[in-house]
Amino acid sequence: MHRWKSCLLLFAGVAALSACGGGGGNSSGTTASSDPIVFYPHMAVLLNNTELYTWGGNESGQLGNGNTNNSSSPVKVPLGFAGYSGNGVSVGSNHTLAFQKYSTVRAWGFNRYGQLGNGLTADNQTPNSSVPVTVRKYGTTASLSGITAVAAGGYFSLALDRNGTVWSWGKNDHGQLGRLSNQNTFGNYSSQMADKVVVAAVSSPLSGVTAIAAGGSHALALKSDGTVWGWGYNQWGQVGDGLPRDKPNRFYPALVQFLDNPDRAVNVVKIAAGGSHSLALDSDGYIWAWGYNYFGQLGNGVHGENIFSEIPVKITIPGLTSAALIAAGASHSLAYDPVSDVLYAWGYNVFGQLGDGTTENRYTPVAIANFRLKAVTGILPPTISAAWDHSHARMADGTLWSWGENSSGQLGVGNQTNQFRPVQVKGI
């Protein structure tokens, strides 16, 4: 597979791509707006709920340490968060978000479209920030607060507050902010600060949300009733509403249609959004996938040009329960079974992001051999994440492991060599 194909999946809805570098994760090309093409070449992790470390590409200041130098080893970001349980961080294409539970959101990195949420963009001569800035609410002088989760996408950002309301800011050319009024206005002031995602039919905020996910140019929200809602770019069915693709943008949240399960309602407990595909885990332990499937990232055994699904398709991994973990990268997917202690991967694998020791794409889930997240008993739960063409996991003992593309040092292992099996992150 060619690198340009994977690049196109994430940014097809973000800008008209006329070139995509064939090199590493910080390859650049030319878009209609002359934006740098940066493919999630960095990583961030919050330790002990207070200490934030970042590493990888840093051309836009997305590492948050005050400069724009890449780092192949973790660097500490001064945040000043208190040690409350529930603080968190999310990595976007070339910006980063962090929040303190029930308090404020900080953002740093690329800011051409207001994805930092501080009311300033490149057009205001303050394009980027290499140090954390505070996200603000539109229409007030107040900071966005009461936050329980954040999600960073291609060139946009999401946050979830304690009342179950979703907030969005940044680029909105395909409706990824979930509010129609600013769909074509990149520099509109309201898109440079946080505002509420709304339901079209009643023009009231989307409510009852318990989890959020941001993809390349689309977004997902999980509600307390187990339903999933999607909005944004839908050229490949990644919103999952089952509607025709002749009008691919969904400017307001739409209900994801689990039509392959007619006998009973699907109760979703976890969601994940990739470059152009989406994942959900239900209460019975089944994984559902929808969207683009060129590299087999849906895990249903098929793949190829113009292969996609506008509704969720069921992936069966024997033994999974609702305690499983899922993650979606640009064109690959991960799932962790805590019962058998097995990590599964499928989809694009040219850079080794599946961690199975090969560069072969996988069209159904394969187990990563000899890699156990509970290898040492500890107090931290295992976690997994998938970025552009690299993957990460945290074992129960707190150690961090990475694999996949590493041209910008995004694996945090002290070099810039791709890794086809998990290797331990150095320095933390």
C-alpha positions as a Markdown table, in Angstrom:
| # | Residue | x | y | z |
|---|---|---|---|---|
| 1 | Met | 0.0 | 0.0 | 0.0 |
| 2 | His | 1.1 | 3.5 | -0.7 |
| 3 | Arg | 1.6 | 6.1 | 2.1 |
| 4 | Trp | -0.6 | 8.6 | 0.3 |
| 5 | Lys | -3.6 | 6.4 | 0.5 |
| 6 | Ser | -3.4 | 6.3 | 4.3 |
| 7 | Cys | -2.9 | 10.0 | 4.4 |
| 8 | Leu | -6.0 | 10.7 | 2.4 |
| 9 | Leu | -8.2 | 8.7 | 4.7 |
| 10 | Leu | -7.7 | 11.1 | 7.6 |
| 11 | Phe | -7.6 | 14.4 | 5.8 |
| 12 | Ala | -10.1 | 13.8 | 2.9 |
| 13 | Gly | -12.6 | 15.8 | 4.8 |
| 14 | Val | -10.2 | 18.4 | 6.2 |
| 15 | Ala | -8.7 | 19.9 | 3.1 |
| 16 | Ala | -8.2 | 19.2 | -0.6 |
| 17 | Leu | -5.0 | 17.2 | -0.5 |
| 18 | Ser | -2.8 | 17.7 | -3.5 |
| 19 | Ala | 0.3 | 16.1 | -2.1 |
| 20 | Cys | 1.2 | 13.8 | 0.8 |
| 21 | Gly | 4.7 | 13.0 | 1.8 |
| 22 | Gly | 5.9 | 9.5 | 1.4 |
| 23 | Gly | 8.2 | 9.7 | 4.4 |
| 24 | Gly | 7.6 | 9.7 | 8.1 |
| 25 | Gly | 4.9 | 10.8 | 10.5 |
| 26 | Asn | 5.8 | 14.5 | 10.2 |
| 27 | Ser | 5.6 | 14.5 | 6.4 |
| 28 | Ser | 4.2 | 17.7 | 4.9 |
| 29 | Gly | 2.4 | 18.4 | 1.7 |
| 30 | Thr | 0.3 | 21.2 | 0.2 |
| 31 | Thr | -3.4 | 21.7 | 0.8 |
| 32 | Ala | -5.9 | 24.2 | -0.6 |
| 33 | Ser | -5.2 | 26.4 | 2.5 |
| 34 | Ser | -1.4 | 25.7 | 2.5 |
| 35 | Asp | -1.7 | 24.1 | 6.0 |
| 36 | Pro | 1.1 | 21.7 | 7.1 |
| 37 | Ile | 0.0 | 18.1 | 6.8 |
| 38 | Val | 0.9 | 16.6 | 10.1 |
| 39 | Phe | -0.2 | 13.1 | 11.0 |
| 40 | Tyr | -0.5 | 12.7 | 14.7 |
| 41 | Pro | 3.3 | 12.4 | 15.1 |
| 42 | His | 3.4 | 12.9 | 18.8 |
| 43 | Met | 2.1 | 11.3 | 22.0 |
| 44 | Ala | 1.1 | 12.4 | 25.6 |
| 45 | Val | 0.4 | 10.6 | 28.8 |
| 46 | Leu | -0.7 | 11.8 | 32.2 |
| 47 | Leu | 1.0 | 10.0 | 35.1 |
| 48 | Asn | -0.3 | 10.1 | 38.7 |
| 49 | Asn | -3.0 | 12.5 | 37.6 |
| 50 | Thr | -0.5 | 15.3 | 37.8 |
| 51 | Glu | 2.6 | 14.8 | 35.7 |
| 52 | Leu | 2.2 | 15.2 | 31.9 |
| 53 | Tyr | 4.8 | 13.9 | 29.5 |
| 54 | Thr | 4.9 | 14.3 | 25.8 |
| 55 | Trp | 7.2 | 13.2 | 23.0 |
| 56 | Gly | 7.5 | 13.1 | 19.2 |
| 57 | Gly | 6.9 | 15.7 | 16.5 |
| 58 | Asn | 6.8 | 19.3 | 17.8 |
| 59 | Glu | 6.9 | 21.7 | 14.8 |
| 60 | Ser | 3.7 | 23.4 | 16.0 |
| 61 | Gly | 4.6 | 23.3 | 19.7 |
| 62 | Gln | 2.3 | 20.3 | 20.4 |
| 63 | Leu | 4.7 | 18.9 | 23.0 |
| 64 | Gly | 3.9 | 21.9 | 25.2 |
| 65 | Asn | 7.4 | 22.4 | 26.6 |
| 66 | Gly | 8.0 | 25.9 | 25.2 |
| 67 | Asn | 9.9 | 25.1 | 22.1 |
| 68 | Thr | 9.4 | 23.5 | 18.7 |
| 69 | Asn | 12.1 | 20.8 | 18.8 |
| 70 | Asn | 11.1 | 17.2 | 18.2 |
| 71 | Ser | 11.9 | 14.8 | 21.1 |
| 72 | Ser | 12.3 | 11.0 | 20.8 |
| 73 | Ser | 12.2 | 10.8 | 24.6 |
| 74 | Pro | 9.4 | 12.0 | 27.0 |
| 75 | Val | 9.6 | 15.6 | 28.1 |
| 76 | Lys | 7.6 | 17.0 | 31.1 |
| 77 | Val | 4.9 | 19.6 | 30.5 |
| 78 | Pro | 4.3 | 22.1 | 33.3 |
| 79 | Leu | 0.6 | 22.1 | 33.9 |
| 80 | Gly | 0.1 | 22.6 | 37.6 |
| 81 | Phe | -2.7 | 20.2 | 37.9 |
| 82 | Ala | -3.7 | 18.9 | 41.4 |
| 83 | Gly | -3.7 | 15.2 | 42.0 |
| 84 | Tyr | -7.4 | 14.6 | 41.6 |
| 85 | Ser | -8.5 | 11.3 | 40.1 |
| 86 | Gly | -9.9 | 11.8 | 36.6 |
| 87 | Asn | -7.5 | 14.3 | 35.0 |
| 88 | Gly | -6.8 | 13.4 | 31.4 |
| 89 | Val | -5.1 | 14.2 | 28.1 |
| 90 | Ser | -5.9 | 13.7 | 24.4 |
| 91 | Val | -3.6 | 14.0 | 21.3 |
| 92 | Gly | -4.9 | 15.5 | 18.0 |
| 93 | Ser | -3.2 | 15.8 | 14.6 |
| 94 | Asn | -0.8 | 18.5 | 15.8 |
| 95 | His | -2.4 | 19.9 | 18.9 |
| 96 | Thr | -2.9 | 18.5 | 22.5 |
| 97 | Leu | -5.6 | 18.9 | 25.1 |
| 98 | Ala | -5.5 | 18.3 | 28.8 |
| 99 | Phe | -8.1 | 18.8 | 31.5 |
| 100 | Gln | -8.4 | 18.8 | 35.3 |
| 101 | Lys | -11.5 | 17.0 | 36.4 |
| 102 | Tyr | -14.5 | 19.4 | 36.9 |
| 103 | Ser | -12.1 | 22.2 | 36.2 |
| 104 | Thr | -10.5 | 23.9 | 33.1 |
| 105 | Val | -9.1 | 22.6 | 29.8 |
| 106 | Arg | -5.7 | 23.5 | 28.5 |
| 107 | Ala | -4.6 | 23.3 | 24.9 |
| 108 | Trp | -1.4 | 23.8 | 22.9 |
| 109 | Gly | 0.1 | 23.3 | 19.4 |
| 110 | Phe | -1.3 | 24.2 | 16.0 |
| 111 | Asn | -4.1 | 26.8 | 16.0 |
| 112 | Arg | -4.9 | 27.8 | 12.4 |
| 113 | Tyr | -8.6 | 26.9 | 13.0 |
| 114 | Gly | -9.0 | 27.8 | 16.6 |
| 115 | Gln | -8.5 | 24.3 | 17.8 |
| 116 | Leu | -6.8 | 25.6 | 21.0 |
| 117 | Gly | -10.1 | 27.4 | 21.9 |
| 118 | Asn | -8.5 | 30.5 | 23.3 |
| 119 | Gly | -10.2 | 32.9 | 20.8 |
| 120 | Leu | -7.1 | 33.4 | 18.7 |
| 121 | Thr | -6.1 | 31.9 | 15.3 |
| 122 | Ala | -3.3 | 32.2 | 12.8 |
| 123 | Asp | -5.2 | 35.1 | 11.2 |
| 124 | Asn | -4.8 | 37.0 | 14.4 |
| 125 | Gln | -1.0 | 36.6 | 14.2 |
| 126 | Thr | -0.9 | 34.1 | 17.1 |
| 127 | Pro | -1.1 | 30.9 | 15.1 |
| 128 | Asn | 0.3 | 28.4 | 17.6 |
| 129 | Ser | 1.2 | 28.0 | 21.2 |
| 130 | Ser | 4.1 | 25.9 | 22.5 |
| 131 | Val | 2.8 | 26.2 | 26.1 |
| 132 | Pro | -0.6 | 25.4 | 27.4 |
| 133 | Val | -3.4 | 28.0 | 27.1 |
| 134 | Thr | -6.8 | 28.0 | 28.7 |
| 135 | Val | -9.9 | 27.1 | 26.6 |
| 136 | Arg | -12.6 | 29.8 | 26.8 |
| 137 | Lys | -16.4 | 29.7 | 26.4 |
| 138 | Tyr | -17.9 | 31.5 | 23.4 |
| 139 | Gly | -19.9 | 34.6 | 24.3 |
| 140 | Thr | -18.3 | 35.1 | 27.7 |
| 141 | Thr | -15.0 | 35.9 | 29.3 |
| 142 | Ala | -15.1 | 32.7 | 31.3 |
| 143 | Ser | -13.0 | 29.6 | 30.9 |
| 144 | Leu | -14.5 | 26.3 | 29.9 |
| 145 | Ser | -14.9 | 24.4 | 33.2 |
| 146 | Gly | -16.6 | 21.4 | 34.8 |
| 147 | Ile | -15.0 | 19.0 | 32.4 |
| 148 | Thr | -14.8 | 15.2 | 32.7 |
| 149 | Ala | -13.3 | 14.3 | 29.3 |
| 150 | Val | -11.6 | 15.8 | 26.2 |
| 151 | Ala | -11.0 | 14.5 | 22.7 |
| 152 | Ala | -8.7 | 16.0 | 20.1 |
| 153 | Gly | -9.4 | 15.4 | 16.4 |
| 154 | Gly | -7.9 | 16.4 | 13.1 |
| 155 | Tyr | -8.2 | 20.2 | 13.4 |
| 156 | Phe | -10.9 | 20.3 | 16.0 |
| 157 | Ser | -11.5 | 19.6 | 19.7 |
| 158 | Leu | -14.2 | 18.3 | 21.9 |
| 159 | Ala | -14.9 | 18.3 | 25.7 |
| 160 | Leu | -17.6 | 16.7 | 27.9 |
| 161 | Asp | -18.8 | 18.5 | 31.0 |
| 162 | Arg | -20.2 | 17.0 | 34.2 |
| 163 | Asn | -23.8 | 17.7 | 33.0 |
| 164 | Gly | -23.4 | 15.4 | 30.0 |
| 165 | Thr | -23.1 | 18.3 | 27.5 |
| 166 | Val | -20.6 | 18.3 | 24.7 |
| 167 | Trp | -18.5 | 21.3 | 23.7 |
| 168 | Ser | -16.6 | 21.8 | 20.4 |
| 169 | Trp | -14.2 | 24.3 | 18.8 |
| 170 | Gly | -11.9 | 24.5 | 15.9 |
| 171 | Lys | -12.3 | 23.7 | 12.2 |
| 172 | Asn | -15.9 | 23.1 | 11.0 |
| 173 | Asp | -15.8 | 22.7 | 7.3 |
| 174 | His | -17.6 | 19.3 | 7.4 |
| 175 | Gly | -19.8 | 19.9 | 10.5 |
| 176 | Gln | -17.4 | 18.3 | 12.9 |
| 177 | Leu | -18.3 | 20.9 | 15.6 |
| 178 | Gly | -22.0 | 19.7 | 15.5 |
| 179 | Arg | -23.4 | 23.2 | 15.0 |
| 180 | Leu | -24.5 | 24.2 | 11.5 |
| 181 | Ser | -24.3 | 28.0 | 11.8 |
| 182 | Asn | -20.5 | 28.0 | 11.4 |
| 183 | Gln | -20.1 | 25.2 | 8.9 |
| 184 | Asn | -18.1 | 27.3 | 6.3 |
| 185 | Thr | -16.5 | 29.9 | 8.5 |
| 186 | Phe | -13.1 | 28.9 | 9.5 |
| 187 | Gly | -12.3 | 32.2 | 11.2 |
| 188 | Asn | -15.7 | 32.7 | 12.8 |
| 189 | Tyr | -15.1 | 33.8 | 16.4 |
| 190 | Ser | -17.5 | 31.2 | 17.8 |
| 191 | Ser | -15.5 | 28.4 | 16.3 |
| 192 | Gln | -12.3 | 29.7 | 18.0 |
| 193 | Met | -13.8 | 29.1 | 21.4 |
| 194 | Ala | -15.9 | 26.4 | 23.0 |
| 195 | Asp | -19.6 | 26.2 | 22.3 |
| 196 | Lys | -22.2 | 23.5 | 22.7 |
| 197 | Val | -23.0 | 20.7 | 20.3 |
| 198 | Val | -26.7 | 20.9 | 19.5 |
| 199 | Val | -29.5 | 18.6 | 18.3 |
| 200 | Ala | -30.9 | 20.0 | 15.0 |
| 201 | Ala | -34.6 | 19.1 | 15.6 |
| 202 | Val | -34.9 | 21.2 | 18.7 |
| 203 | Ser | -31.7 | 23.4 | 18.6 |
| 204 | Ser | -30.9 | 22.4 | 22.2 |
| 205 | Pro | -27.7 | 21.0 | 23.5 |
| 206 | Leu | -27.0 | 17.3 | 23.0 |
| 207 | Ser | -27.5 | 15.9 | 26.5 |
| 208 | Gly | -27.0 | 12.8 | 28.5 |
| 209 | Val | -23.6 | 12.1 | 27.0 |
| 210 | Thr | -21.1 | 9.9 | 29.0 |
| 211 | Ala | -18.2 | 9.6 | 26.5 |
| 212 | Ile | -16.9 | 11.4 | 23.4 |
| 213 | Ala | -14.5 | 10.5 | 20.6 |
| 214 | Ala | -12.9 | 12.7 | 17.8 |
| 215 | Gly | -11.8 | 11.3 | 14.5 |
| 216 | Gly | -10.1 | 12.9 | 11.4 |
| 217 | Ser | -13.1 | 15.0 | 10.6 |
| 218 | His | -16.0 | 13.3 | 12.4 |
| 219 | Ala | -17.1 | 12.9 | 16.0 |
| 220 | Leu | -19.0 | 10.4 | 18.2 |
| 221 | Ala | -20.9 | 10.7 | 21.5 |
| 222 | Leu | -22.1 | 7.9 | 23.7 |
| 223 | Lys | -25.3 | 8.6 | 25.7 |
| 224 | Ser | -26.3 | 7.1 | 29.0 |
| 225 | Asp | -29.0 | 5.0 | 27.3 |
| 226 | Gly | -26.4 | 3.1 | 25.4 |
| 227 | Thr | -27.0 | 4.9 | 22.0 |
| 228 | Val | -24.3 | 6.4 | 19.9 |
| 229 | Trp | -24.5 | 9.6 | 18.0 |
| 230 | Gly | -22.2 | 10.8 | 15.2 |
| 231 | Trp | -21.7 | 13.9 | 13.2 |
| 232 | Gly | -19.2 | 15.5 | 10.8 |
| 233 | Tyr | -17.6 | 14.1 | 7.6 |
| 234 | Asn | -19.4 | 11.0 | 6.3 |
| 235 | Gln | -18.0 | 10.3 | 2.9 |
| 236 | Trp | -17.2 | 6.7 | 4.0 |
| 237 | Gly | -20.1 | 6.2 | 6.4 |
| 238 | Gln | -18.0 | 6.9 | 9.4 |
| 239 | Val | -21.0 | 8.7 | 11.1 |
| 240 | Gly | -22.9 | 5.5 | 11.0 |
| 241 | Asp | -26.4 | 6.8 | 10.4 |
| 242 | Gly | -27.0 | 4.6 | 7.3 |
| 243 | Leu | -28.0 | 7.5 | 5.1 |
| 244 | Pro | -26.8 | 7.8 | 1.5 |
| 245 | Arg | -23.5 | 9.5 | 0.9 |
| 246 | Asp | -24.7 | 12.0 | -1.8 |
| 247 | Lys | -24.6 | 14.7 | 1.0 |
| 248 | Pro | -21.6 | 13.4 | 3.0 |
| 249 | Asn | -21.5 | 16.1 | 5.8 |
| 250 | Arg | -23.7 | 15.7 | 8.9 |
| 251 | Phe | -23.9 | 19.1 | 10.6 |
| 252 | Tyr | -25.8 | 17.8 | 13.6 |
| 253 | Pro | -25.6 | 14.6 | 15.7 |
| 254 | Ala | -27.3 | 11.7 | 14.1 |
| 255 | Leu | -28.3 | 8.4 | 15.7 |
| 256 | Val | -26.0 | 5.5 | 14.7 |
| 257 | Gln | -28.1 | 2.7 | 13.2 |
| 258 | Phe | -27.2 | -0.8 | 14.5 |
| 259 | Leu | -29.4 | -2.5 | 11.8 |
| 260 | Asp | -27.5 | -5.8 | 11.8 |
| 261 | Asn | -28.9 | -6.5 | 15.3 |
| 262 | Pro | -32.7 | -6.5 | 14.7 |
| 263 | Asp | -33.7 | -8.7 | 17.6 |
| 264 | Arg | -32.6 | -6.5 | 20.4 |
| 265 | Ala | -31.3 | -3.0 | 21.0 |
| 266 | Val | -27.5 | -2.7 | 21.1 |
| 267 | Asn | -26.3 | -1.2 | 24.4 |
| 268 | Val | -22.9 | 0.4 | 23.7 |
| 269 | Val | -20.5 | 1.0 | 26.6 |
| 270 | Lys | -17.3 | 2.3 | 24.8 |
| 271 | Ile | -16.6 | 4.2 | 21.6 |
| 272 | Ala | -13.6 | 5.1 | 19.5 |
| 273 | Ala | -13.1 | 7.3 | 16.4 |
| 274 | Gly | -10.3 | 6.8 | 13.8 |
| 275 | Gly | -9.3 | 8.6 | 10.7 |
| 276 | Ser | -12.3 | 7.6 | 8.6 |
| 277 | His | -13.8 | 4.7 | 10.7 |
| 278 | Ser | -15.5 | 4.2 | 14.0 |
| 279 | Leu | -15.7 | 1.5 | 16.7 |
| 280 | Ala | -18.1 | 0.7 | 19.5 |
| 281 | Leu | -18.1 | -2.0 | 22.2 |
| 282 | Asp | -21.4 | -3.3 | 23.5 |
| 283 | Ser | -22.5 | -4.7 | 26.8 |
| 284 | Asp | -22.4 | -8.2 | 25.4 |
| 285 | Gly | -18.7 | -7.9 | 24.5 |
| 286 | Tyr | -19.1 | -7.5 | 20.7 |
| 287 | Ile | -17.2 | -4.9 | 18.8 |
| 288 | Trp | -19.0 | -3.0 | 16.1 |
| 289 | Ala | -17.2 | -1.0 | 13.3 |
| 290 | Trp | -18.3 | 1.3 | 10.5 |
| 291 | Gly | -16.8 | 3.6 | 7.9 |
| 292 | Tyr | -14.0 | 3.2 | 5.5 |
| 293 | Asn | -12.4 | -0.2 | 5.1 |
| 294 | Tyr | -9.6 | 0.1 | 2.5 |
| 295 | Phe | -7.1 | -1.6 | 4.8 |
| 296 | Gly | -9.5 | -3.9 | 6.7 |
| 297 | Gln | -9.8 | -1.5 | 9.6 |
| 298 | Leu | -13.4 | -2.7 | 10.2 |
| 299 | Gly | -12.1 | -6.2 | 10.9 |
| 300 | Asn | -14.8 | -8.0 | 9.1 |
| 301 | Gly | -12.6 | -9.8 | 6.6 |
| 302 | Val | -13.1 | -7.6 | 3.6 |
| 303 | His | -11.1 | -4.7 | 2.3 |
| 304 | Gly | -10.4 | -2.7 | -0.9 |
| 305 | Glu | -11.1 | 0.5 | -2.9 |
| 306 | Asn | -14.5 | 1.9 | -2.1 |
| 307 | Ile | -15.2 | -0.7 | 0.5 |
| 308 | Phe | -17.0 | 0.8 | 3.4 |
| 309 | Ser | -20.0 | 0.4 | 5.7 |
| 310 | Glu | -22.6 | 3.1 | 6.4 |
| 311 | Ile | -23.9 | 1.1 | 9.4 |
| 312 | Pro | -22.0 | -0.8 | 12.1 |
| 313 | Val | -20.9 | -4.4 | 11.3 |
| 314 | Lys | -20.2 | -6.9 | 14.1 |
| 315 | Ile | -16.7 | -8.2 | 14.8 |
| 316 | Thr | -16.6 | -11.3 | 16.9 |
| 317 | Ile | -13.6 | -11.9 | 19.2 |
| 318 | Pro | -14.4 | -14.9 | 21.4 |
| 319 | Gly | -14.5 | -14.2 | 25.1 |
| 320 | Leu | -14.7 | -10.4 | 25.0 |
| 321 | Thr | -16.8 | -8.8 | 27.7 |
| 322 | Ser | -18.0 | -5.2 | 28.3 |
| 323 | Ala | -14.7 | -4.6 | 30.3 |
| 324 | Ala | -12.7 | -4.8 | 27.0 |
| 325 | Leu | -10.8 | -1.8 | 25.7 |
| 326 | Ile | -11.0 | -0.4 | 22.1 |
| 327 | Ala | -8.9 | 2.1 | 20.2 |
| 328 | Ala | -9.0 | 3.4 | 16.6 |
| 329 | Gly | -6.0 | 4.9 | 14.7 |
| 330 | Ala | -5.9 | 6.5 | 11.3 |
| 331 | Ser | -6.4 | 3.2 | 9.5 |
| 332 | His | -6.0 | 0.5 | 12.2 |
| 333 | Ser | -7.8 | -0.7 | 15.2 |
| 334 | Leu | -7.0 | -2.3 | 18.6 |
| 335 | Ala | -8.9 | -4.2 | 21.2 |
| 336 | Tyr | -7.8 | -5.6 | 24.6 |
| 337 | Asp | -9.4 | -8.6 | 26.3 |
| 338 | Pro | -8.8 | -8.2 | 30.1 |
| 339 | Val | -10.1 | -11.7 | 30.8 |
| 340 | Ser | -7.6 | -13.6 | 28.6 |
| 341 | Asp | -5.0 | -10.7 | 28.8 |
| 342 | Val | -4.7 | -10.6 | 25.0 |
| 343 | Leu | -4.3 | -7.5 | 22.8 |
| 344 | Tyr | -5.8 | -7.7 | 19.3 |
| 345 | Ala | -5.0 | -5.6 | 16.2 |
| 346 | Trp | -6.2 | -5.3 | 12.6 |
| 347 | Gly | -6.1 | -2.9 | 9.6 |
| 348 | Tyr | -3.1 | -1.0 | 8.1 |
| 349 | Asn | 0.3 | -2.3 | 9.1 |
| 350 | Val | 3.0 | -1.0 | 6.8 |
| 351 | Phe | 4.8 | 0.7 | 9.7 |
| 352 | Gly | 4.2 | -2.1 | 12.2 |
| 353 | Gln | 1.4 | -0.4 | 14.0 |
| 354 | Leu | -0.3 | -3.7 | 14.6 |
| 355 | Gly | 2.6 | -5.0 | 16.7 |
| 356 | Asp | 2.6 | -8.5 | 15.4 |
| 357 | Gly | 6.1 | -8.4 | 14.0 |
| 358 | Thr | 5.1 | -8.0 | 10.4 |
| 359 | Thr | 4.1 | -5.3 | 7.9 |
| 360 | Glu | 1.2 | -7.2 | 6.5 |
| 361 | Asn | -2.3 | -5.6 | 6.7 |
| 362 | Arg | -4.8 | -7.7 | 8.7 |
| 363 | Tyr | -8.4 | -7.9 | 7.7 |
| 364 | Thr | -9.6 | -9.6 | 10.9 |
| 365 | Pro | -8.3 | -9.3 | 14.4 |
| 366 | Val | -5.0 | -11.0 | 15.2 |
| 367 | Ala | -3.5 | -11.4 | 18.7 |
| 368 | Ile | -0.2 | -9.7 | 19.5 |
| 369 | Ala | 1.8 | -12.7 | 20.6 |
| 370 | Asn | 3.8 | -12.7 | 23.9 |
| 371 | Phe | 2.6 | -9.2 | 25.0 |
| 372 | Arg | 0.6 | -9.2 | 28.2 |
| 373 | Leu | -0.6 | -5.9 | 29.8 |
| 374 | Lys | -1.0 | -7.6 | 33.2 |
| 375 | Ala | 2.5 | -9.0 | 33.3 |
| 376 | Val | 3.2 | -7.4 | 36.7 |
| 377 | Thr | 0.4 | -6.9 | 39.2 |
| 378 | Gly | 0.0 | -3.2 | 40.0 |
| 379 | Ile | -2.6 | -0.6 | 40.9 |
| 380 | Leu | -2.9 | 1.0 | 37.5 |
| 381 | Pro | -5.4 | -0.5 | 35.0 |
| 382 | Pro | -4.1 | -1.3 | 31.5 |
| 383 | Thr | -4.9 | 1.2 | 28.8 |
| 384 | Ile | -4.5 | 1.3 | 25.0 |
| 385 | Ser | -4.4 | 4.0 | 22.4 |
| 386 | Ala | -3.9 | 4.3 | 18.7 |
| 387 | Ala | -2.7 | 7.5 | 16.9 |
| 388 | Trp | -1.8 | 7.9 | 13.3 |
| 389 | Asp | 0.4 | 5.0 | 12.4 |
| 390 | His | 1.6 | 4.1 | 15.9 |
| 391 | Ser | 0.1 | 2.4 | 18.9 |
| 392 | His | 0.5 | 2.5 | 22.7 |
| 393 | Ala | -0.3 | 0.5 | 25.8 |
| 394 | Arg | 0.2 | 0.9 | 29.5 |
| 395 | Met | 0.7 | -2.3 | 31.5 |
| 396 | Ala | -0.8 | -2.8 | 35.0 |
| 397 | Asp | 2.6 | -2.0 | 36.5 |
| 398 | Gly | 2.5 | 1.5 | 34.9 |
| 399 | Thr | 5.1 | 0.9 | 32.2 |
| 400 | Leu | 4.4 | 2.3 | 28.8 |
| 401 | Trp | 4.9 | 0.5 | 25.5 |
| 402 | Ser | 4.8 | 1.7 | 21.9 |
| 403 | Trp | 5.1 | 0.3 | 18.4 |
| 404 | Gly | 4.6 | 1.4 | 14.7 |
| 405 | Glu | 5.9 | 4.5 | 12.9 |
| 406 | Asn | 8.6 | 6.4 | 14.7 |
| 407 | Ser | 10.1 | 8.9 | 12.2 |
| 408 | Ser | 9.4 | 11.9 | 14.6 |
| 409 | Gly | 10.3 | 9.9 | 17.8 |
| 410 | Gln | 6.6 | 9.4 | 18.5 |
| 411 | Leu | 7.2 | 6.1 | 20.1 |
| 412 | Gly | 9.3 | 7.7 | 22.9 |
| 413 | Val | 12.0 | 5.0 | 22.8 |
| 414 | Gly | 15.0 | 7.3 | 22.2 |
| 415 | Asn | 15.4 | 6.9 | 18.5 |
| 416 | Gln | 13.5 | 7.3 | 15.2 |
| 417 | Thr | 13.3 | 3.7 | 14.1 |
| 418 | Asn | 10.0 | 2.0 | 13.3 |
| 419 | Gln | 9.2 | -0.8 | 15.7 |
| 420 | Phe | 7.2 | -3.8 | 14.6 |
| 421 | Arg | 6.7 | -5.2 | 18.1 |
| 422 | Pro | 6.0 | -3.3 | 21.4 |
| 423 | Val | 9.0 | -1.7 | 23.0 |
| 424 | Gln | 9.1 | 0.1 | 26.3 |
| 425 | Val | 9.0 | 3.9 | 26.4 |
| 426 | Lys | 12.1 | 5.4 | 28.0 |
| 427 | Gly | 12.5 | 7.9 | 30.7 |
| 428 | Ile | 9.2 | 7.6 | 32.6 |
